[in-house]
Amino acid sequence: IDILPGVYPSLLQKQEQLKRSELLCPSCQEGYAEVLPDSFPSAPAEPLPEFLLEPEDAFIVKNRPVQLRCRASPATQIYFKCNGEWVNQNDHITRESLDQITGLVVREVDISVSRTQVEELFGLEDYWCQCVAWSSAGTTKSNRAYVRIAYLRKNFEQEPLGREVRLEQEVLLQCRPPEGMPAAEVDWLKNEDVIDPSQDSNFLITIDHDLIIKQARLSDTANYTCVARNVVAKRRSSTATLIVYVDGGWTEWAKWSACGTECTHWRSRECQAPPPINGGKHCSGSMMESKNCTEGLCARTLAPGMGVAVYTGLVVALLLSVIMVLCVGVLAYRRRCRHLHGDITDSSSALTAAFHPGNYKPPRQDNPHPLHPSAPPDLTATAGAFRGPLFSLQQGVNDSPHKIPMTTSPLLDPLPSLKIKVYNSSTLSSLELPADMCISDGEILSLKSVGTVGRDREYPSHTLSREPGLSTSATLGNLGGRLTIPNTGVSLLVPPGTIPQGKFYEMYLIINKWDKTTLPSEGSQTVLSPVVSCGPSGMLLNRPVVLTLPHCAQLDTPTPDWTLTLKTQTHQGAWEEVLTVGEETLSSPCYLQLEEECCHVLMEQLGTYGLVGQSCPPQPACKRLQLALFAPRAPCLSLDYSLRIYCIHDTPHALKEVLDLERSLGGVLLEDPKPLLFKDSYHNLRLSIHDIPHSHWRSKLLAKYQEIPFYHIWSGSQRPLHCTFSLERGSLAVSQLTCKICVRQVEGEGQIFQLLTDIQETLPPHSPLPSGGSCLPSSQVGPYAFRLPDSIRHKICASLDAPSARGCDWRLLARSLGFDRYLNYFATKPSPTGVLLDLWEACHQGDADLVSLATALEEMGKSEVLVVMTTDGDC
């Protein structure tokens, strides 16, 4: 019998008492033997314990311990044994009750198992526990219950891929959920609605979590997402766009028409059985055919008298033609003779007279392109032929100093400037461009500029233009300040003491337009941020400034899949690498703090900067894009109607740029932009339009879809990119338009726009950007630009700048704030704490609450600084 030390069952105690009674009173036994009968009926024996509740397998979620419970009857004692060792008696929680039916004792015991206990177990076997229960009849053991730590990985082993399938075709969308404990359960979403195969028998979810659509229907065109979940977390796969299309088919031929005057008749048919849907192929073949309706025996007869009239007309026409030819010949002959007489002059009079006859002509040149720059006229020969008499009334042979060279003659002045008329922003909508073409707005913007050819043209200079909405400036001094370009995510923080005492500078911050300063991307590199100039360049700085740039790199993956590089432009216009994130050295001139949607650059040299990146093998990187749908401003007075979809970086500046452009073109945003993850997979972006009501509308697009090449999007140097879908309504009375526009990367993620609009209804302007009242001011000067008062800043720096043997100095503050990627940069500064606080100010622009900084200081044990912050600040 497995006996727990220190526990004595009642059976053993009774046996011991019986032995002691025999020793104390042996005579009593003889008396009993004489009085008592030879045998007594035996009392019913107590049964073995039976478990009414056994411990069950459990999972530890995060750091929460689990409870194990068991219940047995009859039981005098119950104890847990885990991994072969008894659990301490004090760790048991015991409850005892009496079964009202059997009268037996029911005992229940709980224990708690923590994450630490499970993690401390070494070996191949999982952590397990079981119950052992005692009664007078013996012991009983429960089943083992296993305790495991729950988790769910982030990455799916296989994600569903978008497809285009025919109507009634079987579709397989595969999904392998992330590894997890316990194993993840899988659901499928169709346009964010859970698919229930019991409600729709056309769907089937296999034991391997794949989704099968038995026969694809038009209504199955949607976005499909695989969702994995367990007790720890919930994960979503990338969205797969499924498009179900229908190829067009002919209807039967109509009846033959009546036989016409040309002895032919014809018939037609329509591509309506069924009509092409969701980009399906149009019917191949001709819509109309004709043939001879008399089997080749067509006889044409003329009415009486018609023959004479026909022949008379032919003769008259012939005579008129002959007369016209003679007239033209005579005129040409006279004109040629006149030219010949005009070219004949007396050579002697031409050499001696003070002036030439009025009908004098210079010798003809054989150059067919006299104004072509590659074939200039022979000025030497011409000057020799005309010499002095053409420009003076009388000159002698020795008057060469007063001769006027032909090269300065007004006859050879350049042509006057030729003004070229182009469309400005107000008339650009009438510009004839090829319909349904994917172009970059750089091409449109080049049409909007007004230029000249010749001397009056102003060539672009190296000076940076400061356009409204893309630049800001302020006069700053020793107290510092902050420059912000509203609604763009771009700002420049100039800390106090950056500018020498007594000096003032007109500082500026400019977002460069892509047609002026383009950041080149080399090979597989992609531009991730706007190109920003801050200045004046060459300005002497006493401490680093902080430049904040938005970026569109997707950074929420568990493993690094980006190699990010900061670049700067030299005065000669060339681009150079400043630093690569993760490869900093002591000679690196900058420090880059990376966040999910922006980066902050500590720098001591003002200039032009931009962020680029490329995939870090083996995982392909993803860029965050936005898809924005625009249409002409209502009311629409034409039968033509166009929808434009822009593919832009997911940054505030990129969206603002497109909104400003469309506002100038008379376009309106139909709904909030949709996000799209664009993967470095060399696959193009495909756009298609579906479900157009053909009874009232038709699409001018002949192809099934349009595509924007992968490199145009991935390079990031050709934006904003867009595609246009040109539509035509049947009549001006049609105002309702419903359709779907699908945008997806081939074998990647996608989005669907569900469009339902009235093109005659004037809607209020829709903008996803914050209103003017909620955005930060463009410039803040002096102490008002900073959240941390100067007095608190100095006391924090005085407390943390000096190295501490326990490490409770500026280095611990950097770790607490998440600024510890490369501590050597801060170590080289006179006040490392001051630079850290400058970076904290830039990272918390607009929401700089002192509580976050106070929490970091409290964790460091800097109570004296907390007292100062509480007294002087508003923490």
Sequence and secondary structure as in RCSB ss.txt:
>XXXX:A:sequence
IDILPGVYPSLLQKQEQLKRSELLCPSCQEGYAEVLPDSFPSAPAEPLPEFLLEPEDAFIVKNRPVQLRCRASPA
TQIYFKCNGEWVNQNDHITRESLDQITGLVVREVDISVSRTQVEELFGLEDYWCQCVAWSSAGTTKSNRAYVRIA
YLRKNFEQEPLGREVRLEQEVLLQCRPPEGMPAAEVDWLKNEDVIDPSQDSNFLITIDHDLIIKQARLSDTANYT
CVARNVVAKRRSSTATLIVYVDGGWTEWAKWSACGTECTHWRSRECQAPPPINGGKHCSGSMMESKNCTEGLCAR
TLAPGMGVAVYTGLVVALLLSVIMVLCVGVLAYRRRCRHLHGDITDSSSALTAAFHPGNYKPPRQDNPHPLHPSA
PPDLTATAGAFRGPLFSLQQGVNDSPHKIPMTTSPLLDPLPSLKIKVYNSSTLSSLELPADMCISDGEILSLKSV
GTVGRDREYPSHTLSREPGLSTSATLGNLGGRLTIPNTGVSLLVPPGTIPQGKFYEMYLIINKWDKTTLPSEGSQ
TVLSPVVSCGPSGMLLNRPVVLTLPHCAQLDTPTPDWTLTLKTQTHQGAWEEVLTVGEETLSSPCYLQLEEECCH
VLMEQLGTYGLVGQSCPPQPACKRLQLALFAPRAPCLSLDYSLRIYCIHDTPHALKEVLDLERSLGGVLLEDPKP
LLFKDSYHNLRLSIHDIPHSHWRSKLLAKYQEIPFYHIWSGSQRPLHCTFSLERGSLAVSQLTCKICVRQVEGEG
QIFQLLTDIQETLPPHSPLPSGGSCLPSSQVGPYAFRLPDSIRHKICASLDAPSARGCDWRLLARSLGFDRYLNY
FATKPSPTGVLLDLWEACHQGDADLVSLATALEEMGKSEVLVVMTTDGDC
>XXXX:A:secstr
    TT   HHHHHHHHHHHHHHH HHHHHHHHHHS S           EEEE    EEE TT  EEEEEEEES 
SEEEEEETTEE  GGG EEEEEE TTT  EEEEEEEEE HHHHHT  SSS EEEEEEEEETTEEEE   EEEEE 
EE SS SB    EEEETT  EEE  B   EES  EEEEEETTEE  TTT TTEEE TTS EEESS  GGG EEEE
EEEE SS EEE   EEEEEEB              TTSEEEEE  S SS  BTT     S SEEEEESSTT    
   TTHHHHHHHHHHHHHHHHHHHHHHHHHHHHHHHHHHHHHH   HHHHHHSSS  TT        S TT TTS
   HHHHHHHHTGGGT S   TT GGG   GGGSGGGS    EE     TTTGGG    TT  EEHHHHHHHHS 
 EESTT     SS    TTSEEEEEE TT EEEEETTTTEEEEE TTSS TT  EEEEEEE  TTTS     TT 
EE S  EEEESTT   SS EEEEEE  B   SSS  EEEEEEEE TTS EEEEEETT   TT S EEEE SSEEE
EEESS SEEEEEEEE TTS  EEEEEEEEEEE SS  SSEEEEEEEEEESSHHHHHHHHHHHHHHTEEE S  EE
EEEESSS  EEEEEE   TTTEEE   SS EEE HHHHHH SS SEEEEEEEEESSTT  EEEEEEEEEETTS E
EEEEEEEETTS       S  TTTS  SEEEGGGG SS HHHHHHHHHHHSS  TTS SHHHHHHHHT  S HHH
HHTSS HHHHHHHHHHHHTTTT  HHHHHHHHHHHT HHHHHHHHHHS  
